[in-house]
């Protein structure tokens, strides 16, 4: 006999995701969503068209890393909730709303990679400082070391 799929509210709590480990409540997640919007706006206003110095590149990557940390939390909070209850319209709409926000942010900040890769490295008089962000970004891009 096939088991009936239970709604999330009918599943024992110990068998569900503990989303409070990510955010204590939905309001805290929405507060971080607002931080993402503000940080994205700050990055675009501060660095778009200005990623032409090692200092600006490193500072931009630091800000972008902070934004990505928040994105991961927001995405996991909404996505985990949506993945276990496809019939809860509110949860599905919230997940879609956050997905659209992340897409907008990604689009707004798409200049970062293109501006950095367009830099003429032979014209750069000061190599980028070796930082933890540079090493992580180099590893993320699949290279073994950071090269200015």
Beta strands, then each sheet from edge to edge (+ up, - down):
end
